[in-house]
Amino acid sequence: MKIAVTPSRPYDWIEKQVLARLQNWGFGDLDMSRITIWTATSKEMAMYRKKDINVFNEGFCRLFPETMKVDLFVESHLTKIHFAGVLAHELLHAWNFQNLIINIPDEWSEGMCNLSSYLTYKSIDFPLARIYEENMMKDPDPIYGDGFRMVLDFYNRYGWDGIRQHIQQYKI
Ligand SMILES: [Zn+2]
């Protein structure tokens, strides 16, 4: 692990942009003082996860229930737009953890986190963001694709408030 996100780096600007969006969506109570953001290569992330290298692992959260702290990792070779999308995804995992919404089914957990990425891409006025958006809409994965589109449909009807209300049942 080489680089923590510190002020004066471009990541700092991206973090601010993503947090502003989360705030608009009603996640302003996210406690960033308990979250440390790291960038890492796929190889480093696999090491921390103690799993085989998977280049599709773009980010993950390591949760510490004893201290309620979160180490959040984002793959270090992503474009800035992709980085923003992955950060938006992982920060919602952190929000669920901080709110003790832990017994949440994967399609809701990954689905709502992917919705956060999707809406982040949608809010960025740049052609590359359209491609990331389209890729998410086409993702055949039952959790990250179908789960995401199920949550997107729910969002279109009930908004983020509806989603937050729905997932309260998974609070421990
Ligand atoms: Zn996830």
Residues whose N, C-alpha, C, O or C-beta is under 5 A from the ligand:
A	BS01	ZN	E110 C113
